[in-house]
Amino acid sequence: MKTGEKGHHRYCESTCLKAYMQCVKEVESAHKRINLGDDMNPALTWLRNHKSELAIGTVVVVGGIAFTVATGGAGWLILTPLAL
C-alpha cells in the first residue's frame, strides 16, 4: 500500500502501530529484567583491554542486549545500543 492511498493511515494505525507498540513493550520488559550495571563494568574493562582487536561497528552483546562499538572522539571507544 502506497503512502497517501485511501485507507493507508487506517492500515498503519491498525497493523503497523500495534506491532511496533508490542515490540516497544517487549524491549522495555527485557530492560527491566536485565540489570546492565552488573554486566557493563566487566564488558567495559574488556573493551579497554582489547582496543586494538576491535573494529568500529563490531556488535557486542552485554546482558542480552546488542551494542555496536563506536568512537566518541579523541580515540575513545563507546558502546551504542543497536537500533531496532
PyMOL Python script that loads the backbone (N, CA, C, O; Angstrom):
from pymol import cmd

cmd.read_pdbstr("""\
ATOM      1  N   MET A   1       0.847  -1.178   0.000  1.00  0.00           N
ATOM      2  CA  MET A   1       0.000   0.000   0.000  1.00  0.00           C
ATOM      3  C   MET A   1       0.892   1.241   0.000  1.00  0.00           C
ATOM      4  O   MET A   1       1.815   1.345   0.808  1.00  0.00           O
ATOM      5  N   LYS A   2       0.621   2.162  -0.889  1.00  0.00           N
ATOM      6  CA  LYS A   2       1.434   3.368  -1.012  1.00  0.00           C
ATOM      7  C   LYS A   2       0.947   4.443  -0.048  1.00  0.00           C
ATOM      8  O   LYS A   2      -0.240   4.541   0.262  1.00  0.00           O
ATOM      9  N   THR A   3       1.896   5.239   0.411  1.00  0.00           N
ATOM     10  CA  THR A   3       1.566   6.367   1.277  1.00  0.00           C
ATOM     11  C   THR A   3       0.606   7.290   0.553  1.00  0.00           C
ATOM     12  O   THR A   3       0.802   7.610  -0.619  1.00  0.00           O
ATOM     13  N   GLY A   4      -0.421   7.711   1.248  1.00  0.00           N
ATOM     14  CA  GLY A   4      -1.389   8.630   0.676  1.00  0.00           C
ATOM     15  C   GLY A   4      -2.588   7.954   0.038  1.00  0.00           C
ATOM     16  O   GLY A   4      -3.600   8.604  -0.222  1.00  0.00           O
ATOM     17  N   GLU A   5      -2.488   6.661  -0.216  1.00  0.00           N
ATOM     18  CA  GLU A   5      -3.642   5.955  -0.775  1.00  0.00           C
ATOM     19  C   GLU A   5      -4.751   5.889   0.268  1.00  0.00           C
ATOM     20  O   GLU A   5      -4.505   5.958   1.472  1.00  0.00           O
ATOM     21  N   LYS A   6      -5.970   5.755  -0.225  1.00  0.00           N
ATOM     22  CA  LYS A   6      -7.130   5.660   0.651  1.00  0.00           C
ATOM     23  C   LYS A   6      -6.946   4.465   1.600  1.00  0.00           C
ATOM     24  O   LYS A   6      -6.644   3.356   1.160  1.00  0.00           O
ATOM     25  N   GLY A   7      -7.125   4.698   2.863  1.00  0.00           N
ATOM     26  CA  GLY A   7      -7.028   3.642   3.857  1.00  0.00           C
ATOM     27  C   GLY A   7      -5.620   3.412   4.401  1.00  0.00           C
ATOM     28  O   GLY A   7      -5.438   2.621   5.326  1.00  0.00           O
ATOM     29  N   HIS A   8      -4.624   4.095   3.836  1.00  0.00           N
ATOM     30  CA  HIS A   8      -3.239   3.889   4.276  1.00  0.00           C
ATOM     31  C   HIS A   8      -3.067   4.225   5.751  1.00  0.00           C
ATOM     32  O   HIS A   8      -2.493   3.439   6.505  1.00  0.00           O
ATOM     33  N   HIS A   9      -3.557   5.380   6.161  1.00  0.00           N
ATOM     34  CA  HIS A   9      -3.426   5.811   7.562  1.00  0.00           C
ATOM     35  C   HIS A   9      -4.115   4.818   8.492  1.00  0.00           C
ATOM     36  O   HIS A   9      -3.564   4.440   9.526  1.00  0.00           O
ATOM     37  N   ARG A  10      -5.306   4.404   8.123  1.00  0.00           N
ATOM     38  CA  ARG A  10      -6.072   3.445   8.943  1.00  0.00           C
ATOM     39  C   ARG A  10      -5.321   2.110   9.038  1.00  0.00           C
ATOM     40  O   ARG A  10      -5.261   1.504  10.108  1.00  0.00           O
ATOM     41  N   TYR A  11      -4.752   1.659   7.918  1.00  0.00           N
ATOM     42  CA  TYR A  11      -3.999   0.415   7.885  1.00  0.00           C
ATOM     43  C   TYR A  11      -2.781   0.501   8.815  1.00  0.00           C
ATOM     44  O   TYR A  11      -2.513  -0.416   9.591  1.00  0.00           O
ATOM     45  N   CYS A  12      -2.059   1.606   8.722  1.00  0.00           N
ATOM     46  CA  CYS A  12      -0.868   1.770   9.559  1.00  0.00           C
ATOM     47  C   CYS A  12      -1.227   1.788  11.037  1.00  0.00           C
ATOM     48  O   CYS A  12      -0.544   1.169  11.853  1.00  0.00           O
ATOM     49  N   GLU A  13      -2.291   2.493  11.384  1.00  0.00           N
ATOM     50  CA  GLU A  13      -2.695   2.548  12.795  1.00  0.00           C
ATOM     51  C   GLU A  13      -3.148   1.189  13.300  1.00  0.00           C
ATOM     52  O   GLU A  13      -2.895   0.854  14.457  1.00  0.00           O
ATOM     53  N   SER A  14      -3.802   0.405  12.475  1.00  0.00           N
ATOM     54  CA  SER A  14      -4.331  -0.869  12.946  1.00  0.00           C
ATOM     55  C   SER A  14      -3.303  -1.993  12.899  1.00  0.00           C
ATOM     56  O   SER A  14      -3.347  -2.888  13.743  1.00  0.00           O
ATOM     57  N   THR A  15      -2.398  -1.977  11.960  1.00  0.00           N
ATOM     58  CA  THR A  15      -1.451  -3.083  11.791  1.00  0.00           C
ATOM     59  C   THR A  15      -0.051  -2.713  12.262  1.00  0.00           C
ATOM     60  O   THR A  15       0.479  -3.328  13.188  1.00  0.00           O
ATOM     61  N   CYS A  16       0.534  -1.730  11.640  1.00  0.00           N
ATOM     62  CA  CYS A  16       1.925  -1.377  11.934  1.00  0.00           C
ATOM     63  C   CYS A  16       2.095  -0.859  13.356  1.00  0.00           C
ATOM     64  O   CYS A  16       3.017  -1.271  14.060  1.00  0.00           O
ATOM     65  N   LEU A  17       1.227   0.025  13.778  1.00  0.00           N
ATOM     66  CA  LEU A  17       1.362   0.618  15.103  1.00  0.00           C
ATOM     67  C   LEU A  17       1.231  -0.432  16.191  1.00  0.00           C
ATOM     68  O   LEU A  17       1.968  -0.391  17.176  1.00  0.00           O
ATOM     69  N   LYS A  18       0.308  -1.369  16.035  1.00  0.00           N
ATOM     70  CA  LYS A  18       0.148  -2.429  17.037  1.00  0.00           C
ATOM     71  C   LYS A  18       1.421  -3.262  17.157  1.00  0.00           C
ATOM     72  O   LYS A  18       1.866  -3.565  18.264  1.00  0.00           O
ATOM     73  N   ALA A  19       1.997  -3.628  16.035  1.00  0.00           N
ATOM     74  CA  ALA A  19       3.230  -4.429  16.049  1.00  0.00           C
ATOM     75  C   ALA A  19       4.372  -3.629  16.668  1.00  0.00           C
ATOM     76  O   ALA A  19       5.160  -4.171  17.443  1.00  0.00           O
ATOM     77  N   TYR A  20       4.464  -2.354  16.334  1.00  0.00           N
ATOM     78  CA  TYR A  20       5.519  -1.502  16.888  1.00  0.00           C
ATOM     79  C   TYR A  20       5.369  -1.368  18.400  1.00  0.00           C
ATOM     80  O   TYR A  20       6.349  -1.497  19.135  1.00  0.00           O
ATOM     81  N   MET A  21       4.150  -1.109  18.868  1.00  0.00           N
ATOM     82  CA  MET A  21       3.927  -0.941  20.309  1.00  0.00           C
ATOM     83  C   MET A  21       4.207  -2.239  21.062  1.00  0.00           C
ATOM     84  O   MET A  21       4.718  -2.194  22.181  1.00  0.00           O
ATOM     85  N   GLN A  22       3.888  -3.390  20.480  1.00  0.00           N
ATOM     86  CA  GLN A  22       4.209  -4.673  21.102  1.00  0.00           C
ATOM     87  C   GLN A  22       5.717  -4.831  21.224  1.00  0.00           C
ATOM     88  O   GLN A  22       6.208  -5.296  22.252  1.00  0.00           O
ATOM     89  N   CYS A  23       6.444  -4.455  20.204  1.00  0.00           N
ATOM     90  CA  CYS A  23       7.903  -4.522  20.228  1.00  0.00           C
ATOM     91  C   CYS A  23       8.462  -3.621  21.323  1.00  0.00           C
ATOM     92  O   CYS A  23       9.358  -4.028  22.062  1.00  0.00           O
ATOM     93  N   VAL A  24       7.941  -2.400  21.434  1.00  0.00           N
ATOM     94  CA  VAL A  24       8.391  -1.468  22.472  1.00  0.00           C
ATOM     95  C   VAL A  24       8.158  -2.062  23.853  1.00  0.00           C
ATOM     96  O   VAL A  24       9.033  -1.974  24.714  1.00  0.00           O
ATOM     97  N   LYS A  25       6.993  -2.667  24.081  1.00  0.00           N
ATOM     98  CA  LYS A  25       6.697  -3.282  25.373  1.00  0.00           C
ATOM     99  C   LYS A  25       7.667  -4.410  25.688  1.00  0.00           C
ATOM    100  O   LYS A  25       8.118  -4.539  26.826  1.00  0.00           O
ATOM    101  N   GLU A  26       7.993  -5.230  24.690  1.00  0.00           N
ATOM    102  CA  GLU A  26       8.918  -6.344  24.898  1.00  0.00           C
ATOM    103  C   GLU A  26      10.317  -5.845  25.232  1.00  0.00           C
ATOM    104  O   GLU A  26      10.987  -6.411  26.097  1.00  0.00           O
ATOM    105  N   VAL A  27      10.764  -4.794  24.556  1.00  0.00           N
ATOM    106  CA  VAL A  27      12.090  -4.235  24.832  1.00  0.00           C
ATOM    107  C   VAL A  27      12.123  -3.644  26.239  1.00  0.00           C
ATOM    108  O   VAL A  27      13.084  -3.863  26.976  1.00  0.00           O
ATOM    109  N   GLU A  28      11.092  -2.902  26.620  1.00  0.00           N
ATOM    110  CA  GLU A  28      11.033  -2.327  27.961  1.00  0.00           C
ATOM    111  C   GLU A  28      11.018  -3.420  29.023  1.00  0.00           C
ATOM    112  O   GLU A  28      11.675  -3.294  30.056  1.00  0.00           O
ATOM    113  N   SER A  29      10.286  -4.469  28.775  1.00  0.00           N
ATOM    114  CA  SER A  29      10.222  -5.587  29.706  1.00  0.00           C
ATOM    115  C   SER A  29      11.590  -6.247  29.852  1.00  0.00           C
ATOM    116  O   SER A  29      12.000  -6.594  30.959  1.00  0.00           O
ATOM    117  N   ALA A  30      12.289  -6.417  28.741  1.00  0.00           N
ATOM    118  CA  ALA A  30      13.627  -7.021  28.779  1.00  0.00           C
ATOM    119  C   ALA A  30      14.587  -6.141  29.557  1.00  0.00           C
ATOM    120  O   ALA A  30      15.409  -6.655  30.316  1.00  0.00           O
ATOM    121  N   HIS A  31      14.505  -4.836  29.391  1.00  0.00           N
ATOM    122  CA  HIS A  31      15.390  -3.921  30.098  1.00  0.00           C
ATOM    123  C   HIS A  31      15.135  -3.973  31.600  1.00  0.00           C
ATOM    124  O   HIS A  31      16.074  -3.858  32.387  1.00  0.00           O
ATOM    125  N   LYS A  32      13.887  -4.143  32.004  1.00  0.00           N
ATOM    126  CA  LYS A  32      13.573  -4.224  33.431  1.00  0.00           C
ATOM    127  C   LYS A  32      14.124  -5.502  34.043  1.00  0.00           C
ATOM    128  O   LYS A  32      14.522  -5.512  35.208  1.00  0.00           O
ATOM    129  N   ARG A  33      14.150  -6.589  33.257  1.00  0.00           N
ATOM    130  CA  ARG A  33      14.645  -7.867  33.768  1.00  0.00           C
ATOM    131  C   ARG A  33      16.157  -7.904  33.867  1.00  0.00           C
ATOM    132  O   ARG A  33      16.710  -8.649  34.675  1.00  0.00           O
ATOM    133  N   ILE A  34      16.828  -7.107  33.052  1.00  0.00           N
ATOM    134  CA  ILE A  34      18.289  -7.141  32.984  1.00  0.00           C
ATOM    135  C   ILE A  34      18.861  -5.939  33.714  1.00  0.00           C
ATOM    136  O   ILE A  34      18.514  -4.797  33.415  1.00  0.00           O
ATOM    137  N   ASN A  35      19.743  -6.203  34.679  1.00  0.00           N
ATOM    138  CA  ASN A  35      20.430  -5.125  35.371  1.00  0.00           C
ATOM    139  C   ASN A  35      21.770  -4.926  34.684  1.00  0.00           C
ATOM    140  O   ASN A  35      22.739  -5.623  34.987  1.00  0.00           O
ATOM    141  N   LEU A  36      21.827  -3.981  33.764  1.00  0.00           N
ATOM    142  CA  LEU A  36      23.047  -3.783  32.991  1.00  0.00           C
ATOM    143  C   LEU A  36      24.201  -3.273  33.832  1.00  0.00           C
ATOM    144  O   LEU A  36      25.356  -3.435  33.437  1.00  0.00           O
ATOM    145  N   GLY A  37      23.931  -2.665  34.973  1.00  0.00           N
ATOM    146  CA  GLY A  37      25.002  -2.161  35.819  1.00  0.00           C
ATOM    147  C   GLY A  37      25.967  -3.258  36.206  1.00  0.00           C
ATOM    148  O   GLY A  37      27.176  -3.029  36.245  1.00  0.00           O
ATOM    149  N   ASP A  38      25.464  -4.440  36.494  1.00  0.00           N
ATOM    150  CA  ASP A  38      26.318  -5.560  36.881  1.00  0.00           C
ATOM    151  C   ASP A  38      27.101  -6.107  35.703  1.00  0.00           C
ATOM    152  O   ASP A  38      28.216  -6.599  35.881  1.00  0.00           O
ATOM    153  N   ASP A  39      26.546  -6.033  34.509  1.00  0.00           N
ATOM    154  CA  ASP A  39      27.170  -6.618  33.336  1.00  0.00           C
ATOM    155  C   ASP A  39      28.072  -5.642  32.582  1.00  0.00           C
ATOM    156  O   ASP A  39      28.994  -6.071  31.889  1.00  0.00           O
ATOM    157  N   MET A  40      27.826  -4.354  32.704  1.00  0.00           N
ATOM    158  CA  MET A  40      28.557  -3.386  31.898  1.00  0.00           C
ATOM    159  C   MET A  40      30.005  -3.201  32.344  1.00  0.00           C
ATOM    160  O   MET A  40      30.884  -3.048  31.496  1.00  0.00           O
ATOM    161  N   ASN A  41      30.279  -3.211  33.644  1.00  0.00           N
ATOM    162  CA  ASN A  41      31.645  -2.965  34.101  1.00  0.00           C
ATOM    163  C   ASN A  41      32.638  -3.986  33.549  1.00  0.00           C
ATOM    164  O   ASN A  41      33.673  -3.585  33.016  1.00  0.00           O
ATOM    165  N   PRO A  42      32.364  -5.301  33.657  1.00  0.00           N
ATOM    166  CA  PRO A  42      33.306  -6.251  33.046  1.00  0.00           C
ATOM    167  C   PRO A  42      33.421  -6.071  31.529  1.00  0.00           C
ATOM    168  O   PRO A  42      34.501  -6.234  30.961  1.00  0.00           O
ATOM    169  N   ALA A  43      32.303  -5.735  30.879  1.00  0.00           N
ATOM    170  CA  ALA A  43      32.325  -5.535  29.428  1.00  0.00           C
ATOM    171  C   ALA A  43      33.196  -4.334  29.062  1.00  0.00           C
ATOM    172  O   ALA A  43      33.996  -4.407  28.130  1.00  0.00           O
ATOM    173  N   LEU A  44      33.042  -3.241  29.787  1.00  0.00           N
ATOM    174  CA  LEU A  44      33.838  -2.050  29.503  1.00  0.00           C
ATOM    175  C   LEU A  44      35.315  -2.279  29.800  1.00  0.00           C
ATOM    176  O   LEU A  44      36.178  -1.787  29.074  1.00  0.00           O
ATOM    177  N   THR A  45      35.607  -3.017  30.853  1.00  0.00           N
ATOM    178  CA  THR A  45      37.002  -3.358  31.161  1.00  0.00           C
ATOM    179  C   THR A  45      37.593  -4.187  30.029  1.00  0.00           C
ATOM    180  O   THR A  45      38.728  -3.954  29.611  1.00  0.00           O
ATOM    181  N   TRP A  46      36.831  -5.148  29.536  1.00  0.00           N
ATOM    182  CA  TRP A  46      37.299  -5.982  28.427  1.00  0.00           C
ATOM    183  C   TRP A  46      37.566  -5.118  27.196  1.00  0.00           C
ATOM    184  O   TRP A  46      38.576  -5.297  26.516  1.00  0.00           O
ATOM    185  N   LEU A  47      36.662  -4.183  26.912  1.00  0.00           N
ATOM    186  CA  LEU A  47      36.855  -3.296  25.764  1.00  0.00           C
ATOM    187  C   LEU A  47      38.133  -2.474  25.900  1.00  0.00           C
ATOM    188  O   LEU A  47      38.891  -2.324  24.942  1.00  0.00           O
ATOM    189  N   ARG A  48      38.364  -1.940  27.110  1.00  0.00           N
ATOM    190  CA  ARG A  48      39.575  -1.135  27.329  1.00  0.00           C
ATOM    191  C   ARG A  48      40.836  -1.960  27.087  1.00  0.00           C
ATOM    192  O   ARG A  48      41.823  -1.446  26.560  1.00  0.00           O
ATOM    193  N   ASN A  49      40.808  -3.223  27.467  1.00  0.00           N
ATOM    194  CA  ASN A  49      41.983  -4.083  27.341  1.00  0.00           C
ATOM    195  C   ASN A  49      42.164  -4.661  25.944  1.00  0.00           C
ATOM    196  O   ASN A  49      43.219  -5.223  25.649  1.00  0.00           O
ATOM    197  N   HIS A  50      41.169  -4.538  25.084  1.00  0.00           N
ATOM    198  CA  HIS A  50      41.233  -5.135  23.747  1.00  0.00           C
ATOM    199  C   HIS A  50      40.937  -4.126  22.644  1.00  0.00           C
ATOM    200  O   HIS A  50      40.385  -4.492  21.606  1.00  0.00           O
ATOM    201  N   LYS A  51      41.295  -2.868  22.854  1.00  0.00           N
ATOM    202  CA  LYS A  51      41.005  -1.815  21.868  1.00  0.00           C
ATOM    203  C   LYS A  51      41.532  -2.148  20.479  1.00  0.00           C
ATOM    204  O   LYS A  51      40.848  -1.939  19.477  1.00  0.00           O
ATOM    205  N   SER A  52      42.748  -2.665  20.430  1.00  0.00           N
ATOM    206  CA  SER A  52      43.368  -2.899  19.123  1.00  0.00           C
ATOM    207  C   SER A  52      42.723  -4.055  18.368  1.00  0.00           C
ATOM    208  O   SER A  52      42.932  -4.197  17.163  1.00  0.00           O
ATOM    209  N   GLU A  53      41.943  -4.881  19.059  1.00  0.00           N
ATOM    210  CA  GLU A  53      41.321  -6.038  18.415  1.00  0.00           C
ATOM    211  C   GLU A  53      39.921  -5.753  17.894  1.00  0.00           C
ATOM    212  O   GLU A  53      39.335  -6.583  17.200  1.00  0.00           O
ATOM    213  N   LEU A  54      39.379  -4.581  18.225  1.00  0.00           N
ATOM    214  CA  LEU A  54      38.002  -4.261  17.844  1.00  0.00           C
ATOM    215  C   LEU A  54      37.962  -3.378  16.609  1.00  0.00           C
ATOM    216  O   LEU A  54      38.810  -2.506  16.416  1.00  0.00           O
ATOM    217  N   ALA A  55      36.973  -3.621  15.789  1.00  0.00           N
ATOM    218  CA  ALA A  55      36.718  -2.761  14.636  1.00  0.00           C
ATOM    219  C   ALA A  55      35.468  -1.942  14.925  1.00  0.00           C
ATOM    220  O   ALA A  55      34.527  -2.431  15.549  1.00  0.00           O
ATOM    221  N   ILE A  56      35.466  -0.707  14.471  1.00  0.00           N
ATOM    222  CA  ILE A  56      34.293   0.139  14.638  1.00  0.00           C
ATOM    223  C   ILE A  56      33.123  -0.553  13.940  1.00  0.00           C
ATOM    224  O   ILE A  56      33.258  -1.019  12.809  1.00  0.00           O
ATOM    225  N   GLY A  57      31.985  -0.615  14.613  1.00  0.00           N
ATOM    226  CA  GLY A  57      30.809  -1.265  14.054  1.00  0.00           C
ATOM    227  C   GLY A  57      30.636  -2.697  14.531  1.00  0.00           C
ATOM    228  O   GLY A  57      29.628  -3.336  14.226  1.00  0.00           O
ATOM    229  N   THR A  58      31.628  -3.216  15.291  1.00  0.00           N
ATOM    230  CA  THR A  58      31.512  -4.566  15.831  1.00  0.00           C
ATOM    231  C   THR A  58      30.315  -4.639  16.765  1.00  0.00           C
ATOM    232  O   THR A  58      30.089  -3.721  17.554  1.00  0.00           O
ATOM    233  N   VAL A  59      29.549  -5.713  16.685  1.00  0.00           N
ATOM    234  CA  VAL A  59      28.404  -5.906  17.568  1.00  0.00           C
ATOM    235  C   VAL A  59      28.880  -6.639  18.821  1.00  0.00           C
ATOM    236  O   VAL A  59      29.522  -7.685  18.733  1.00  0.00           O
ATOM    237  N   VAL A  60      28.557  -6.079  19.984  1.00  0.00           N
ATOM    238  CA  VAL A  60      28.905  -6.661  21.278  1.00  0.00           C
ATOM    239  C   VAL A  60      27.607  -6.882  22.036  1.00  0.00           C
ATOM    240  O   VAL A  60      26.777  -5.976  22.111  1.00  0.00           O
ATOM    241  N   VAL A  61      27.415  -8.070  22.599  1.00  0.00           N
ATOM    242  CA  VAL A  61      26.207  -8.371  23.363  1.00  0.00           C
ATOM    243  C   VAL A  61      26.571  -8.379  24.839  1.00  0.00           C
ATOM    244  O   VAL A  61      27.451  -9.121  25.275  1.00  0.00           O
ATOM    245  N   VAL A  62      25.872  -7.536  25.605  1.00  0.00           N
ATOM    246  CA  VAL A  62      26.086  -7.429  27.045  1.00  0.00           C
ATOM    247  C   VAL A  62      24.741  -7.609  27.719  1.00  0.00           C
ATOM    248  O   VAL A  62      23.810  -6.847  27.460  1.00  0.00           O
ATOM    249  N   GLY A  63      24.632  -8.594  28.568  1.00  0.00           N
ATOM    250  CA  GLY A  63      23.380  -8.817  29.284  1.00  0.00           C
ATOM    251  C   GLY A  63      22.209  -9.079  28.361  1.00  0.00           C
ATOM    252  O   GLY A  63      21.071  -8.752  28.697  1.00  0.00           O
ATOM    253  N   GLY A  64      22.470  -9.662  27.204  1.00  0.00           N
ATOM    254  CA  GLY A  64      21.406  -9.977  26.265  1.00  0.00           C
ATOM    255  C   GLY A  64      20.983  -8.817  25.386  1.00  0.00           C
ATOM    256  O   GLY A  64      20.037  -8.947  24.609  1.00  0.00           O
ATOM    257  N   ILE A  65      21.667  -7.678  25.494  1.00  0.00           N
ATOM    258  CA  ILE A  65      21.331  -6.506  24.683  1.00  0.00           C
ATOM    259  C   ILE A  65      22.503  -6.215  23.755  1.00  0.00           C
ATOM    260  O   ILE A  65      23.655  -6.206  24.189  1.00  0.00           O
ATOM    261  N   ALA A  66      22.211  -5.977  22.474  1.00  0.00           N
ATOM    262  CA  ALA A  66      23.254  -5.751  21.470  1.00  0.00           C
ATOM    263  C   ALA A  66      23.659  -4.283  21.422  1.00  0.00           C
ATOM    264  O   ALA A  66      22.818  -3.384  21.443  1.00  0.00           O
ATOM    265  N   PHE A  67      24.969  -4.064  21.357  1.00  0.00           N
ATOM    266  CA  PHE A  67      25.549  -2.735  21.216  1.00  0.00           C
ATOM    267  C   PHE A  67      26.519  -2.773  20.045  1.00  0.00           C
ATOM    268  O   PHE A  67      27.003  -3.841  19.668  1.00  0.00           O
ATOM    269  N   THR A  68      26.801  -1.616  19.475  1.00  0.00           N
ATOM    270  CA  THR A  68      27.854  -1.534  18.469  1.00  0.00           C
ATOM    271  C   THR A  68      28.987  -0.698  19.036  1.00  0.00           C
ATOM    272  O   THR A  68      28.768   0.208  19.840  1.00  0.00           O
ATOM    273  N   VAL A  69      30.188  -1.010  18.609  1.00  0.00           N
ATOM    274  CA  VAL A  69      31.361  -0.259  19.040  1.00  0.00           C
ATOM    275  C   VAL A  69      31.474   0.965  18.146  1.00  0.00           C
ATOM    276  O   VAL A  69      31.416   0.861  16.921  1.00  0.00           O
ATOM    277  N   ALA A  70      31.637   2.127  18.773  1.00  0.00           N
ATOM    278  CA  ALA A  70      31.777   3.385  18.046  1.00  0.00           C
ATOM    279  C   ALA A  70      32.883   4.197  18.705  1.00  0.00           C
ATOM    280  O   ALA A  70      33.391   3.818  19.760  1.00  0.00           O
ATOM    281  N   THR A  71      33.256   5.310  18.085  1.00  0.00           N
ATOM    282  CA  THR A  71      34.237   6.195  18.710  1.00  0.00           C
ATOM    283  C   THR A  71      33.529   7.425  19.229  1.00  0.00           C
ATOM    284  O   THR A  71      32.600   7.943  18.609  1.00  0.00           O
ATOM    285  N   GLY A  72      33.989   7.881  20.381  1.00  0.00           N
ATOM    286  CA  GLY A  72      33.411   9.079  20.973  1.00  0.00           C
ATOM    287  C   GLY A  72      34.277  10.295  20.753  1.00  0.00           C
ATOM    288  O   GLY A  72      34.101  11.304  21.436  1.00  0.00           O
ATOM    289  N   GLY A  73      35.194  10.230  19.832  1.00  0.00           N
ATOM    290  CA  GLY A  73      36.125  11.321  19.605  1.00  0.00           C
ATOM    291  C   GLY A  73      37.347  11.124  20.480  1.00  0.00           C
ATOM    292  O   GLY A  73      37.271  10.426  21.492  1.00  0.00           O
ATOM    293  N   ALA A  74      38.445  11.706  20.126  1.00  0.00           N
ATOM    294  CA  ALA A  74      39.701  11.609  20.878  1.00  0.00           C
ATOM    295  C   ALA A  74      40.121  10.161  21.089  1.00  0.00           C
ATOM    296  O   ALA A  74      40.842   9.860  22.040  1.00  0.00           O
ATOM    297  N   GLY A  75      39.674   9.253  20.207  1.00  0.00           N
ATOM    298  CA  GLY A  75      40.073   7.853  20.304  1.00  0.00           C
ATOM    299  C   GLY A  75      39.314   7.027  21.317  1.00  0.00           C
ATOM    300  O   GLY A  75      39.670   5.872  21.549  1.00  0.00           O
ATOM    301  N   TRP A  76      38.289   7.573  21.923  1.00  0.00           N
ATOM    302  CA  TRP A  76      37.505   6.829  22.914  1.00  0.00           C
ATOM    303  C   TRP A  76      36.657   5.791  22.214  1.00  0.00           C
ATOM    304  O   TRP A  76      36.123   6.040  21.133  1.00  0.00           O
ATOM    305  N   LEU A  77      36.532   4.632  22.828  1.00  0.00           N
ATOM    306  CA  LEU A  77      35.599   3.618  22.339  1.00  0.00           C
ATOM    307  C   LEU A  77      34.348   3.687  23.198  1.00  0.00           C
ATOM    308  O   LEU A  77      34.436   3.744  24.424  1.00  0.00           O
ATOM    309  N   ILE A  78      33.200   3.684  22.567  1.00  0.00           N
ATOM    310  CA  ILE A  78      31.945   3.688  23.306  1.00  0.00           C
ATOM    311  C   ILE A  78      31.032   2.598  22.764  1.00  0.00           C
ATOM    312  O   ILE A  78      31.166   2.174  21.617  1.00  0.00           O
ATOM    313  N   LEU A  79      30.108   2.153  23.598  1.00  0.00           N
ATOM    314  CA  LEU A  79      29.096   1.202  23.176  1.00  0.00           C
ATOM    315  C   LEU A  79      27.809   1.969  22.950  1.00  0.00           C
ATOM    316  O   LEU A  79      27.341   2.687  23.833  1.00  0.00           O
ATOM    317  N   THR A  80      27.244   1.819  21.775  1.00  0.00           N
ATOM    318  CA  THR A  80      25.954   2.444  21.474  1.00  0.00           C
ATOM    319  C   THR A  80      24.921   1.343  21.281  1.00  0.00           C
ATOM    320  O   THR A  80      25.197   0.356  20.599  1.00  0.00           O
ATOM    321  N   PRO A  81      23.733   1.493  21.870  1.00  0.00           N
ATOM    322  CA  PRO A  81      22.715   0.453  21.694  1.00  0.00           C
ATOM    323  C   PRO A  81      22.402   0.253  20.226  1.00  0.00           C
ATOM    324  O   PRO A  81      22.270   1.213  19.467  1.00  0.00           O
ATOM    325  N   LEU A  82      22.287  -0.990  19.841  1.00  0.00           N
ATOM    326  CA  LEU A  82      21.950  -1.321  18.459  1.00  0.00           C
ATOM    327  C   LEU A  82      20.498  -0.962  18.219  1.00  0.00           C
ATOM    328  O   LEU A  82      19.622  -1.381  18.975  1.00  0.00           O
ATOM    329  N   ALA A  83      20.236  -0.199  17.190  1.00  0.00           N
ATOM    330  CA  ALA A  83      18.872   0.235  16.873  1.00  0.00           C
ATOM    331  C   ALA A  83      18.041  -0.964  16.460  1.00  0.00           C
ATOM    332  O   ALA A  83      18.535  -1.905  15.840  1.00  0.00           O
ATOM    333  N   LEU A  84      16.767  -0.907  16.818  1.00  0.00           N
ATOM    334  CA  LEU A  84      15.846  -1.994  16.461  1.00  0.00           C
ATOM    335  C   LEU A  84      15.509  -1.945  15.001  1.00  0.00           C
ATOM    336  O   LEU A  84      14.747  -2.780  14.515  1.00  0.00           O
TER     337      LEU A  84
END
""", "prot")
cmd.dss("prot")
cmd.show_as("cartoon", "prot")
cmd.util.cbc("prot")
cmd.orient("prot")
